[in-house]
Amino acid sequence: MTLILFIAFGLALGVKEYLEAGVLGVVIILNAVIGFVQAYRSEKTIKALRRLSSPNARVIRDGRLQQLNADLLVPGDIVYLDSGDQIPADCRIMSCVGLASDEGLLTGESHVVTKNDFPLRHCQRGLEPTLMERRNMVFFGCVVARGRGSGVVVATGMHTELGKVAHSIGERPLAKTQLQKQLEKLALGLFLFSLVLGLIVVGVNGFNSDFETISYATALAVAMIPESLVSVVTLTMAIGVKRLAAANTFVRRMTALEALGTVTDICSDKTGTLTLSKMVAADIWLPKDAKVFVTGNGLDPTGALFVSGRDGNMTALEKLSSVSFMPALSALIKVCSLCNSSTLIEHGDEWYGVGDATEVALTVLAKKANLDKATLIKEKGHEFVTEMCFDSSLKRMSVVYRLNPLRQRMGVKEGPKEGGGEMTMYTKGAFESVYPLCSHIRVDGRDYPLEHYNVNDYCDEVMQYRVDLMAQKGLRVLAFATRVVEEEEEEALLKYAREEGEGGREGLEKNLVFLGFVGLQDPPRRDTPGAVQTCGEAGITVRMVTGDHPQTAAALAKQVNILKERREGGKEGRNIVMTAQHFDHMTREALDAMPFLPAVVARCSPETKVKLIKALHRRGRIVAMTGDGVNDAPSLRAADVGIAMGKCGSDVTKKAADIIIMDDHFATIEHAVEEGRRIGSNVVKFVCHLMSGNVAEVLILMLGLSFVGANGRSVYPLATLQILWINMITSTPPALGLACEPPERDSMQKDPIEKGRLLRNPTLLVDIAVYGLSIGMLSITNFLIVAYVDGHGISHTHDCNFLLTPECEHIFKARAACFASTTLLLLMHAYNCKDLARSLRKMKYRNNKPLALAVGLGVVTLLPTFYIPYVHDKVFFQAPIDWEWGLVLASLLVFLVLSETYKVFIRPSVVAWDHALAHKRRERDMHVRELIDGGEVVEKVLEKEGGREGGGGMMGRVFRRESSSVGSSKGERSAQEEEHDEEEMKREEAAAVVEEHVM
């Protein structure tokens, strides 16, 4: 778009119009400066946000564990590392459990490197060890693949191994968004169209290439180009990034801002996003129906345990002595304490938990029973041997300790992996993961063989029913088990410990003794139900993808409005709860045949999330997916908008995400979607404003070709510099003001915008045409009125385009009236674009100060152009006006009436027509299957997801059954019948799935 300005600048110099050339030069420089400043500020904002969203480190400061930005680390700091963390600095490992890191960034090797805390042995031939050989070091920029550990910082920043090669790793330039690409294509198309219009001007004037003809052609080309469009879009994106940052949302990729406004489905994790992530152990179930209730608040380890047996009596237990009288309870709490990687820290009068919220809750429970890990290790003689870290696919974790109280009392200091003492394995995890590994069950302190399949009090079905009862109360249920390791198995466990888990855990977790369940309570956030309800009203389906038990997930989903009551949604399709096991076994065809995909997927694995996203994409849905763990990275990449959690999210997940929610609230996601819609709405508003002005200018100049003077030359209704003034001074500031427009009141009560249809919108095109034609016709009408009232018209004039003479005074006044009308109409149109659907009488005018200042600036700067000597006749080629202001005000009133009439009576029909076209597009995109059924044509519409929660805007699937041709053979008929039968079976299977899983 700047190219046409350079062309005009060159032409002005060529014909020695130095004043016009100087003005054009100033406009070019001003445009470049504005673009540079906007680009600089945007880049600065993005870099600042990237620094804020850079890896965090858990470090010991002021005597307590804190979470700090990695940039604040210094050598000597002690940091803690966990699976999925990005290593914040080069560190010497102090202690570790199953720690391994992916060092492909430095070494180029794809496999992970197992770490240990042993000193390096002497290097062969005196050579310095390579990075791969430094097993007691972890390096900045790499990722913890598994395990956990702690280390001391030895190098930061440019002194790290990665920093040494930083000069060879250039930062990737910011990619352009789809909207910016579309706008650039639009600008190119307008430029080419402007060249065509320029050729038309030259042709109308007999292909004379004199200054007047070329100047008029240039003016028409300039009128067609919205010079500030791309820069306004850039500023709009920068404003959106800043607004989201103020609302605890950091944008890593600008493309996410566009996609947010088109999101139709949000797949959210449960813990920490929909809930408070403040787990509290509430219930304990022990075999023989003994139930223990835990009291207390939050992380405070003060509280009491109450037990009720079959008789229902409640008896308060003392913290230690009473628990010791219940061996089964003592054994279960011991597993809670030892099979745990979290810590509880007291700082002043407050307690802080470090680690997973579930494990912190179990640590608090153990502390209440005075069986915390420190007590068991120091006083009871438990010595750590190895750990089998939690695996999201296995959904369990195990640790092995050696129990030898005599060694502790005698002060023996051999390592735990050598020497005597019996080994004990402690396991916790999901019921369906732990219970099948159990061969015995502990009842009243005695172990009995388990019969999983024969009907008894502890068979699989009965135990599953007990889990379901706890889960229906919204409790997260964990199963606990233990076993004494046989002597012949100790060598295998020691080998597993020496190899840091590389040998695999298969065959080690077996023959366990089941101890009981613990039910953990995690209440929903106070603002979650309202945010989910708002998303539903906005046509967005919220789905829960969680690793919890299906009953626990369903109970919480009902609390936060994800699952409606039967009378609200019921079997019409929203209340589908499905386990990942069932979902993963469904074929692609079966999923596509389901009327509705599940609203809740429980026991979810990373692969399940990716499969759900793909199924939604096949239905034309735009998906936002949340995640926090390292295994969530694939699903975040697969989603249209990947959302990472800032507090509990791993660094790998943050790298894969498009945006980061720093407070982990679901309500923040809802606000981010609203901001995405605000950006899209504002883009439509200022595009309508800018393009309406361009349409008006082109109409004025094209009609001006018919205004021919006595010398056979066209008379300009607008001069070149007047057009540049309108485009740069009049239109640009209001467009920037429209970019700052706050969200509309009903922005979250509309269905999402179709992807790729923000500007390819028939309603927008009609708006631009109606307003542009109205402004152009009113302005050119004022030009003609003044030309014929003040003078004798146009046909008898000579050379009235650039020279003010008594004969041309009325033409200069007519040009001034046209300029004033176009300028003021566009300034009024800015408020018209403030809300393209609502009347001016119903708008709020005080909620956008930048727009008010821009309109005021446009009026103030306009007036001097008519009355300053030399400027009005030599620069803008116009004359001072007086009574003509009455025509200008009359045109404003007429435009007001026309725009209000259009909004009230015409635009609703245009919107309805647009919606009908959208419905037809959806029908075209549906899968159409032709099936044979006895020669009759049957059409069945199967409603599918596509609009509001209540069923508005549903998409359909059309199944057609048409008769075969007369000449078809019997064999072909049989094959088609088989295909038809298979299709019917798929639909019956889908219907059965829906019926089975509707809550």
N, C-alpha and C positions, 0 to 999 in steps of 0.2 A: 504493500500500500504506500510505502514511502517512495517507491519508484516513480509513481505518477507525480508526486511533489517535485522530485528531482527533474522530471521531464518539463514540468511547468516552469521550474526555476531556470532551466537551460533555455527554454523558449523566450522567457522574459529577458534574459541577458542578450539573446540573439537579436531581438528587435529593439534593444537599448531602452527597455522599460525598467530602469534601475530601481525605482521605488517599489514596483511590484515584485521585482526579483529580491529586493531586500526583505520585504515582508514575507515572501515565501521562504527565504533563508532562515528568518527568525522562527517561522513555524516549524521548519525542519529541525532546527536546533532544539527548539522547545520540546518537540515531540520526542527527540532522541534523549533529551535530559530526563523527561518524565519517564520514558521507558527504562532508562538506566537506573534511576532512583527506585522505581518500583521493583525492578529485577534485583537490585542490590539489597533492598529491604526484605524482599521475599527470600532471597538466598540466605541472608543473615538470620531471618526468623527460622528457616528450616534447619540451619546449622545449630542454632541455639536449642531448638527442640530436640535435635539429635543428641546434643550433649546431655540434655536433661534425661533422655531416654537411654543413655548409654548404660553399660552393665553396672549393676550394683554389687557391692561386696559386703559380706557379713564379717565384721571386724571387731576386735576387742578394743574399746576406747572408754576411758574413764571408769575402768573396772567392770564394764558390762558390755554385752554383745549388742552392737549397733549395725544398722544397714546404711552404708554410705556409698556415694558415687565413686566409681573406680578411679576417677581423676584425683581424688583426695587421698589416695593411699601413698604411704612413704615406706622406704625400706625399714624393716623391723616390725611392721604391723603383722599381727597374727590374724589370718583370714580362715574362714570355714568354707568348705566346698561341698556341694551335693550334686547328685545326678541332674544333668541338664544345665548346670551353671556354665556361663562363660568365664573363663579364668581371668581375673582382673589384673594380674601382674605375674611376673616370673617369681615363683615361690619354691622354697625348699620344704619338702614334705616333712612334717613332724609326726603325724599319725594318720593312718588310713585304714579303711575297711573296704575291700573289693574295689579299690579306686582304679579307674582306667580313663584315659583321655584320648580324644581324637585329635591327632597332631598333623592331619593331612595338610593344613594350611601352611605348615612350616616344612614338612618332610616330603609331601606329595604322596605318601603312602595312605591307602584307604583303610587299613585295619587300625584298631585302637591299640594303645600301648598301655600295658598293665604297669601300675606304679607301686612303689613300696617306700618304706621309711628307713631302709638300710643305707649305711655309708657306701660310697662307690669303692669297689676294689681297685687295686693298682692297675693302671692302664698298660696294656701290652706295648712294648717297644717305646714306652714313654710318650705315646701319642695322646693328645687331648681327646676325651670321649666325645662321640658325636651326640646329636640331640636324642637319637633313638636309644643311645646307651645310658642316658641320664635318667634312670628309672626313679630316682628320688627327687626329681624336679617336675614341676608343671609350668607351662609357658603361657604367657599372655596371648589372648585371642583364641586359644584352643577351647574345646568344650569337654566338660566332664561327661563321658559316655555312660558310666555306671559307678556305683559306690559313693563313698563320701570320705572326707578327710579334712585335715587342717594343715596349714603351712605358714612359714614366715616369709614375708615379702623380701626379695633380694634385689629386684630391679623393677623400675616403673617407666612408663612412657617410652621415649626414644632409646633408653638404655636396655630395654628388653630385647629378646632375640627377634621378635617381630619388628620392633622399632629400628633395628639395625638394617632391615631391608625395606623400611617404609618408603624410602625415596623411589623405589621401583614399583610401588603399588599406588597408582594414581586413583583418585576418587572418581567414581563413575558419574558422569553428568546426569543431572535430573532429567528424567524422561518426560516428554510432553504428554499431557492427558489427552483422552479421546476428544474431549470438548475443544481443547486448543487445536487439535488436528482438524476437526470439523470446521472450526472458524477460519483456519488458514486456507482450507479448501474453498470456503465461502468467499474469502477475500480474493483468491485467485480467480474464481468464477466471475466475481464482480469486476475485477480488473479487465478480464477479457471482454466482458459485456460493455464496459466503459469504452474500450477501444472500438467496438462495433458502433456505439453511439457517436463516437468522434468521427468515424468514417461517414456516418449518416449526415452529420453537420457539414462536413466538407462537401459531400455530394449535393446537399440542398443549396449550397452557395456556389454551385458550378465548378467544384473542384479547384477553387482558387486557394492558393496556399499563402495568402497574405496574413498579416498579423491578426486582423480582426477574426478571420475564420479560424485560425489556429487557436487563438485565445478563447473563442467560444467553445470550440471542441474540447480544449483543456478544462474549461469551466464545467462542462457536462461530465467529463470523466472524473473530475474531482468530486462532483456532486454525488456520484455513484459509489464512492469509496467511504466507508465508515472508518476513518483513520485511527480512531482511538479504541476500536473494538477489542483487539487482542490485549492491549495494556489494561483495559478495564477488567477483562476476564482474569488477568494475572493478579490484579489488586483484589478482586473478589475472592480468589483462592487464598491469598495471604490473609485477608480479614477472617475468612473461615478458619484457617489454621490457628490464628490468635484467639478467636472466640472459643474454639475447642480446647486450646491449651488452658484457658482460664477456667474451663469446666472439667479439668482433670483428664483430658483426652489429648494424647500426642499423636500427630499424624506423621507416619513414616513415608507414605507414598501418596502423592497428590491425587492419583487416580481414585483413591478411596473416597475422596470428597464427593466425586460425581456418583460413585456407586452407592453411597449411603442413601441418597435420595430415592433410589430405585429399588431398595431392598424389599423383598416380599416375605422372606423367612429369616428368623433369627434362631439359630441352634445354640442354646446356652448350656453351659455346665451348671451343676447345682451348687456344689459347695463353694462358698466364698463369693459367688456371683449373685445367685438368687437368695442365698442364705448369708448369715453373719460370719460364717466360718469360725464360730466360737463353740466348738464341740464341748459338750458336757456329758459325762457318763451318768445316765439316769437309772437304768435298770440292769440287773444281772440275773440271768437264769442259770440255775444249776440243776443237773439231773435229779430226778425224784421231785420235780416241780417246786424246788426251793427257789424263792424269788427274793432278791436283795435290792432295796431301793437306796439310792445315793442322794444325799442332800448337799447343798453348797451352791455357791455362785461363781461362775466364770472360772478364772485360773487360780482363785484363792484355794489353797489345799486344805482349808479347814472345813469340816463337815462331818456328818455322821452317816453310818450305814444301818439300815433297818432290814430285818429279815422276816419274811412271813412264810410259814410252812403250809402244809395242807389244811391245818386248822385255822389259818388266817390270822393268828395272833401276831402282833407287832412287838418286837423286842429290840431295844437299842443295844448296839454292840460297841464295846470300847475299842479304841483304835487298834491296839496291838494284841492285847491278851484275848479279846473276844474272837478276833480273826484267827488266832492260832488254835482256837478250839474248833474251828471249821476247816479241816484240811483241804476240802474241795475248793472252798472260797480262797483260802490262802494260796493254793496252787495256781488258781486262775489269775489272781492278782499278780503273782510272781511272773507269769507269762506277760501280762500287761507291762510290767516294769522292765523286764530284760529284753523282750522282743520289741525293742523300741529304740529309735535313733534321735528322739527329741530330748530337750533339756528344759528345765524350769528354773528360772533365775529370779531371785528376789532383789529388788533395788529399792531401798527405802521401805515404804509401806505398800509397794506395788509388786506384782508378780508378772513376769514376761515369759512367754513360751517361745522357744526356738525350734522350728521344725514343722512338720505337717500337723494341721489342726487336729486330726484324728489321734495321732500319737501323743500330742500334747495333752489331750483329754485323758488318755490312758495313764500318762505320767502323773497327772493331778490325782486320779483315782488311786494309784499306788502310793502317792504321798499321803493321802488321807488315811490309808491303812498302815502307814509306816513301813511299807515294803518297797520304797523307792530304790532305784538302781544303786545309788551310792551306798545305801544301807546294806543291800544284798552283797555288794562286792567287797566292801571294807569289813563288815561285821560277820557276814555269813560265809565268806570264803568262795564266792562265785568268781571264776576267772574266765575271761572271754577267750574263745577258741576261733570261731569264724562266724561269718554272717552270710546268709543267702538273701540278698536284697529284695525288696518288694519289686515284683514284676507285674506290670499292668495287664499282661495277657494271662498270667497265672493267678493274679489277684491274691497273692499271699506272700508272707515273709517268714523266714526262720532264722534263728540264731542257735549257736551251740556254746554252752558254758561247761567248764569243768568244776565240779563241786568237791572241794577238799578243805574243810574247815581247819584241819590240823596244821596244814601248811601255813595258813594265815596266822594262826596262833604262835607257831614256832619261828616265824620270821623267815621261812624259806623263800628265796627270791628267784627260783628258776622260772623261765617263761611258761606261759600257759600251754604251749603246744608240746611240751616235753614233760616227763615225769608222770606220777600216778594220779589217781583220783578218777571218779566216774564222770563220764560226759553225759550231759542232758541236752536234748533238743527242745526248743520252745518255738511254737508256730502259731501265727494268727493270720486271719484273712477272711474272705467271703465264705459263707457256709458251704456253697456248692463246690468250692475249691478245697476246703480243709476236710470236711466230713468224709468224703470218699477215701481219704488217706488214712482214716482211723480204723483200727482193728479192735479197739477196746473203748469202753466208756467208764468213767469214774463216777460211782454212785456211793454217797456217804463214805468216801475215803477208800473204797475198794474198787478194783478194776474188774470189769466183766466183759466177756467177748461180745462184739457187736454183730447183730444179724441185720444187715442193711435191707434185705428184701422181704424177709418173713415178717408178717404182721405182728408187731409188738410195740411197747411203749416208746422204743427208740429206733424204729425203722425209719428209712429215709422219708417216707411220706408223712409220718407223724411229726418228725423233726422239722420238715419243711413247713408243716402247718403251724408249728410253734413260731418259727421265724416269721411267717406271714402275719401272725397275730401281733408280734412286736412291730413289724414294719408298718402295719396299718395305723399304728399310733404315730407314725412319722419318725420312728427311730431307725438309725443306721445300725444294722446288726452285724457284729463281728463274732466269728467262732474262734475258740482257743483250744489248743491241744499241746501235748508234750509226750516225750518218751525218753527212756534211758537208752543210750547208745550201747549196743553190744560191743564186746572187746574186738571181735573180728571186723567190725565196721569202723573202728577208730582210725585205722590206717587210711581208709578212703576219705574220711573227713579231714584228717591232717593233710593229706595230699591236696584236697580241695582248698584248704586254708593256705598252703604253701603256694599254690598256683593262682591265688587270688580269684578263685571262681572260674578259671578258664576251663576246668575239667567238666563243668556242668553239674547240675543239682539232681538230675534224674537218678532215681534209685536210692537217694539219701533221705528224702522226705517220705517215709512210709511207716506202717505199723504204729501210728500215733494213738495216744490215749486222749479221747475227747473229754474236755473239762466243762464247757458251758458256753453261754453267749453273754455278750455285753451290748446293751442298747445305748447308742449315743444320740443325743438330741442336738440339732443345729437349727434354731428357729429361722424363719425367713426374715429378710430385711424389711423394715417397716414400709419402705417406699416401693418394694417390688410388686405387690399386687396392683397398685395404681399404674405403675409403668407398663406392666403386661396388658392391663386393660386398655391403656392408651394405644399401645401397639395394635391391639385388636381392632380398635376403632379406626386406626389408620390403614387397615387392610393388610397388616403384617401378622403372619402366623408365627407365634413363639413356640419353639419345641425345646424339650429338655433332653439332653444327652448326658447320661451320668453312669458312673460305675456302681451306683447303689442298687440295692434290692428293688425289684419292680414295685412292691407294695409301699416301700419307703418313698420311692420317687413319685408314685401316684398320690400318696397322701400329701406330700408337699406341693405337687402340681395343682391339686385342688385348692390348696390354701392361697396360691399365688395366681389363680385364675387361668392357668394353662389348660387344665381340664375343667370343662363346664359340667354343671349338673345335667342330668338326663333331660330335664324339662327345658334346658337352655340349648343344649347341643345334641346330647345323647347319641343315638344310633345314626343320626344323620351324618356322623362321620368324624367328629373332632376328638372323641374320647378314646383313642386307640393307644394302649400301652403295650409295648412289645419288648421282649428281651433280645439282646444282641444275638444270642444263639439262634433264636427263631428267625430274626431278621437276616442274619448272615447266610442262612440256609435257603432263603427264598431266591429264586432265579430272577434275572432281570425282567423277564416277561411277566412273572407273577407280581412283582413290585409295580410294574407299569399298569397292570390291570386293576390294582387296588384303587377304589374311588378316592381314598385319602391315605396319605402316608402317616405313620404313627406320630402322635403328639409327644410321646415319651418313649425313649429307648433306654432301657436299663441294662446294667452290666455291660456297658458300652466299651468296646475296644477302639483303638485308633483306626483300624481298618473299617469298623462299622461306621464311624463318622464319615469317612471318605465315601463309602458306599451310599450313605444317606444323601450326601451332597450331590453325587452323580445322579441319583434318582430324582432329586429335585430339579437339577439342571435339565434333565430330559423332559420335564414338565414346563420348561420355560421360566423357572423361578430364579430369582436373584437372592443368593444366600449369604448371610453373615454368620460366621462360626467363631465361637469363643474357645479359648484354650489356655492352659497354664503349664502343663507338663511338656517334657521334651518330646514325647510321643505324639503330641497334638500338632506338631509342625506340619506333617503332610496334609492334615485336614484344613489347616489355616491356608496353606498354599492352594488347595483345591477350591476353596470358597472364593466368592467374588469379593468379599471383604473379610479378611482375617483379623480377629480381635484378640490381642494378648492381654493378660492380666498384669498390671504393673507391680503389685505387691507380692503375689505368690507365683507369678509366672517365671518360668526359666528363661535364661538369656537366649537359648536356641529358639524358643517360641516367640520371643520378642523380635528376633531377627526375621522370622518367617512371616510376622504379622504386618498388616497394613496400618493399623492404628493400635495404640496401647491405652488401655483404661487404667489410670493410675490408682484409682480408689477401689477398683474391682466391683463397683456397683452396677447392677443391671439398669438402674435408672439412668446412669451415665450413658449407657449404650442407647437408650431411648432418646436422650437429649442429643447424642451425636447424630442419630437418624434425623431428628428434627432439624438440626443444623444443616445436614446434607440436603434436606428438602428446601430449606431457606436459600441455600446457595443456588440450587436449580431454579427456584422460583425467581430469584433476583436476576439470574442470567436471562431468563425469558423477558423480564421487565425491561432491562436496559437494552437488550437486543431489539425489542419492539420499539423502544424510544428512538434509538439510533437509526434503525432501518426505516422507520416512518419518516424521519427527516430526510433520508436519502431519497425515498420514493417521492416525497413532496418536491424536492429540488429538481429531480429528473423530470417530473411532470411539468414543472414551471418552465424549465429550459426547452423541453421538447415542444411545448405549446408556443414558446417564444420563437421557434423557427418560423412560425407562420406570421409573425409580426414583422413585415418587411417595409423598410423605408423607401423614400423616393429614389435612393441610389441602388435599390435592389438588394441591400444587405439586411440581415436580420437584426432586430433591435433587442438588446439584452434585457430581460426582466430582472436578472440578477447578475452582478459582476463577479469575476473570479474571486476577488478578495472577500466579497460578501459571503460567498459559499464557504470559503475557508473559515471565515469568522463563525458562521453558523455551525460548521462541523467541529471546530476546535474549541471555540470559546463558549458558544451557546449550548451545544449538545453534550460535550464531554463532562463538564462538572456535574450536571444533573444525572448523567449516567453513573458517575462515581457515587453520587448520593443514593441512587437506587441500589447500588451494590451494598450499601450499608443498611438497607431496609431490614427492620426486625422481622421475625417470623410472623406469618399471618395467623390470625386466631384459629382458623380452621385447618391449618396446615397438616395437623395430625388427625384430621377427620376425613381425609381424602385417600383414595387408593393410590398406591405408588405409581410414579410415572414409568411408562414402558422404557425398557433399556434401549438407548439409541434414538429415542423419540423426543428428546428435550427440545431440539430445534426443528426436527423434521415433524412438525406439528401442524396439521391443517388449521386449527384454531388460531395459532400464532400467525400463520401466513395471512389469514383473513383479517386479523387485527391490524397487521402492518398495512395491508392494502387499504382497508377502510379509513384508518387514521391518516395514512400518507396521502391518499387521494383527497380527503377532506381538507387537510392543511394546504395542499397544493392548489386546489380549486379556489379556496377562499383567498389565498394570497394573489393568485393570478387575476381573480375578479377585482380585487382592490387595485391592482396595477392598471387594468383596463378602465375602471371608473375614473381614476385620477387622470389617466392619459386623455380621456375624452371630455372630462369636465373642466380641467384646468387649461386644456389646449384644444387642438383640432384633430386629435387622434394621432396615428402613427405613420400613415402612408405618405404624408407630405414632408416628413423629417429627413434631414441629411446629417450623417456622421454624428449621431447622438449617443454613441456608446462610450466615448472617452472625453468628449469636449463639451463643457457646459457653455451654451450660448442662449440668448433670449429665445431662440427658436426651439431649443432642446430643454428648456427649464422644466416644462411639464413632464417630459420623459424622465428627467432626473428625480422629480418629485414622485412620479409613479413608481420608479425603481426603489425609492426610499420607503414608500408605503408598502410595497411588496416585501422588502427586507424586514421592516418592522413587524409586519403581520406574520411572516414565517418564523421570526425569532420568538416573538411573544407566544405564538401558538405552540411552538415546541416547548417553551418553558411551562405553559399550562399543561401540555401533554405529559410532562414529567410527572405531575400529580395524577394525571389520568392513568399513567402506567404504574402508579403506586399500588393500585389494586385493579387489575384488568377486568375483574368481574363485578366489583362493588361500585355503587354510585358514589360520586364525589361528596354527596351530602352525608354519607355514612362513614366516611374515612376519618382516621385520626391524623391530624396534621402536626402534632407536637412531638411525635415519637421518632422523628428523623431530622435532627438538626442539620446534618451535612446537606441534605436535600434542600432544606429551606435556605441555607446559606448559598447554595449553588444557584437556586432560582433568583434569589435577591441579587447575587453578583451578576447574573445575566442581564437583569433589568438595568442595574446601575451602569454597567459598562456599555450598554446599548445606546443610551441617550446621548453621550458626547459625540458619537460618530455622525450625528446629524447636524451639529451646530459648531463644531470646531473648524475654523477656516482652514483651507487647504486639505484637511483630512477628508471632509465630506465630499469634495468635488474632485480631488486629485488621487485619492486612495480608494474610496468606496464608490465614486462616480454617482453620487446622489446629491440632492438639494434639501435644505431644511423644509420641514413640513409643519403645518399648523392645524387647519380643519381636518386634514387627512387622518389625524389621530382618532377622530370619531369613527372613521371607517375601520380602523384597526380594532378599536374597542367593540364595534358591532360584529366584526368577524370573530372575536373571542366569544361573544355571547352565542353566536350561531354555532360555533364549534362545540360549545358547552351543551347546547340543545341536541346537536347531532350525536355527540358521544354518549350522552345520557340515553337518548332514544335507542342507539345501537346496543348499549349494555342491557337495557330493560327488555326490548322487544325482539332484537335480532340475534344477539350473541348466544342466548340460551339454545336457540335452534341450531346454531353453528356447533356448539359444544355437543349437543345430542347427535348431530351428524358425525362429529369426530368420534364419539363413543361407538356409534354404529360401525364406523370404519374399523375401529380397534377390535370390535367383536368379530368382524369378518376376518381380520388378520389372524385372530386367535383360532377361528374355525379352520382357516387355511393351514395353520400350523399343526392342527390335530392329526393324529394318526387315523387314516381312513382305510378300513379293511373291507375287502369285498368277499363276502361269503355266500355260498349257495344254500338255499333252504327251500326245496320243493317248488321252485319256480316263482315264488312271490317275493316282492321287494319289501324288506322290513328295515326300518330305520329306528335305532334305539340310541338315545342320548344318555350317556353315563356321565353324570356330573362329576367334575374334577375340580381341584383347587385352582383358584385364580382370582379371587376377590376378597370380600370382607368375610369375617368370621361367621356372620349370620347367613351367608349364602349368596350375597349380591355379587354379580359379575362372575359367576361360576363358568369355568371352561367346560367343554363337553368332549366326549369321545363318540364318534359316530361309527356304528357298525352297520354295514350294508350287506345285505344278502340278495344277490341277484341270480336269476336263473341262468343256467348254462346255455350256450348256443345250441341250436338244433343239431348241428353236425358233430357235437362232442361225443367222444367215444365212451364206452362203458367203463374202461379202465381209468380214464381221466375223471369221470364222475366219481368213481370210488375214491380216488386220491383226494379230490376236493372235499368229499364227505368226511374223510379221515381228518383232514386239516380243520374242517368245521368242528368236528367232535373234540379235537385237541384244544381248539380255541374255547369251546364251551367249558371244558374241564378247567382251563386256566382261570376263567371268570368265576367258576364255582369255587375254586381254591381261594381266590382273592376274597370272595364274599364270605367264605368260611373263616378266613383269617380276621377279617373285620369283625365278624360276629363273635369270635373267640376273644379278641383283645379289646373290645369296647368296654370301657369301665362303667 
